[in-house]
Amino acid sequence: MERLLIAKALAKYGTSGSGKVKAAEALNISLSTLYNKLKKYRLSGMTCKIFVTR
């Protein structure tokens, strides 16, 4: 569930630096927490778009 929410936020706001800041704010988590979760779930920009559209 958490992975899907992160992927949707990144698909909506983008994977640029400012997009990640907006995604973290939308998820109500810090930017460093977002980066840790991206590493944990092995999510990248392309992965998020594919993951959300399926």
Summary of the structure (lengths in Angstrom):
residues: 54
radius of gyration: 9.6
end to end distance: 14.4
largest distance: 27.4
contacts: 146
relative contact order: 0.23
helix: 80%
strand: 0%
